[in-house]
Amino acid sequence: MNKSYKIDYNDMGFFYAYFRQMTLSLDRCRWTSWTELKLFYERRSIDPIEIVTYIKGCYNLSDDDIDAAKCYVEKRGFLSYLRGSLFNHYILSKEELTCFCKLLKKFKQFLLLKEELFTNEMGLFLSKCFSFYSNIFCRIIGCKALSVLDRVDCYDHYCPNEAISIFDYCPRDFIAHRF
């Protein structure tokens, strides 16, 4: 049987907000400079590896677990949504949590590239991220929480609503772990 992890409410919101920021930023950098995206993540966001390290520490995952992740996850059902929206009870399978980490590590690899243009490989990665984001996170978190979390600041943000910095979503444990 696949192991499952009960995810703290603050952690789940943070993971969702960061992944939304990452996905929207990747999507928007298709029309702008890749260098500008890198600068955004250096100056106004969190290194994805810091989040992977935090997850490994909190949920007892190893690099071998993450590297072995296949990143094929099934779409969540309505019961997951009810559990999250009514009871703030979030559960991710080991496969989902390791896939999340693997996608974060891959994003870090892209940030380290000297590429100046958005490549086909990045486009495929963006598609995989969007699929994970919409099939897992969006199906767990309630609508009320999503309306707040969706306002996360991202690269090339132009929305008329006030964006909220990713640092405002960080759980206390993450901040303590970070410094």
TAWO-V878720 format. One record per pair of residues at least 24 apart in sequence whose C-alpha atoms are under 10 Angstrom apart, sorted by the first residue. I is the first residue (numbers start at 1). J is the second residue. Records with the same first field share a line. If there is no record, write none. Layout:
BEGIN
I->J  J
END
This chain:
BEGIN
2->93  94  95
3->92  93  94  95
4->91  92  93  94  95  96  97
5->59  90  91  92  93  94  96  97
6->59  89  90  91  92  93
7->58  59  88  89  90  91  92  93  97
8->88  89  90  91  171
9->84  88  89  90  141  171
10->88  169  170  171  172  173  174
11->55  90  169  170  171  172  173  174
12->84  88  89  90  91  92  137  140  141  169  171
13->137  141  145  146  148  149  169  170  171
14->51  149  152  166  167  168  169  170  171  174
15->51  55  100  137  169  170  171
16->133  136  137  138  140  141  146  149  150  152  169
17->137  146  148  149  150  151  152  153  154  164  165  166  169  170
18->45  46  48  51  104  149  150  152  153  154  166  167  169  170
19->48  100  103  104  129  130  132  133  137  152
20->129  130  133  134  137  138  149  150  151  152  153  154
21->45  149  150  151  152  153  154  155  157  165  166
22->48  104  107  126  129  130  153  154  155
23->107  125  126  127  128  129  130  133  154  155
24->126  130  152  153  154  155  156  157
25->126  153  154  155  156  157
26->107  118  122  123  125  126  129  154  155  156
27->118  122  123  126  127  130  155  156
28->154  155  156  157
29->117  118  155  156
30->117  118  119  122  123
31->117  118
32->116  117  118  155  156
33->115  116  117  118
34->110  111  113  114  115  116  117  118
35->111  113  114  115  116  117
36->116  155  156
37->111  154  155  156
38->108  110  111  112  113  155
39->111  155
40->154  155  156
41->108  111  154  155
42->111
44->153  154  155  165  166  167
45->153  154  155  165  166  167
46->166  167  170
47->104  105  107  108  111
48->101  103  104  105  106  107  108  109  111
49->101  102  104  105  106  107  108  109
50->104  105  174  177  178
51->101  104  105  174  178
52->97  98  100  101  102  103  104  105
53->101  174  177  178
54->173  174  175  177  178
55->97  98  100  101  174
56->97  98  101
57->177
58->173  174
59->94  97
61->94  97  98  101
62->98
63->98  101  102
64->98
65->94  95  97  98  99  101  102
66->94  95  97  98  99  100  101  102  103  105
67->98  99  101  102  105
68->95  98  99  102
69->94  95  96  97  98  99  100  101  102  103
70->95  96  98  99  102
71->95  96  97  98  99  100  101  102  103  128  129  132
72->96  99  128  131  132
73->99  131  132  135  136
74->131  132  135  136
75->131  132  134  135  136  137  139
76->134  135  136  137  138  139  140
77->135  136  139  140
78->139  140
79->139  140
80->136  137  139  140  141  142
81->136  137  138  139  140  141  142  143
82->139  140  141  142
83->140  141  142
84->139  140  141  142  143  145
85->139  140  141  142  143  144  145  146
86->141  142
87->142
88->140  141  142
89->140  141
90->137  140  141
91->140
92->136  137  140
96->132  136  137
99->129  132
100->129  132  133  136
103->128  129  132
104->129
END
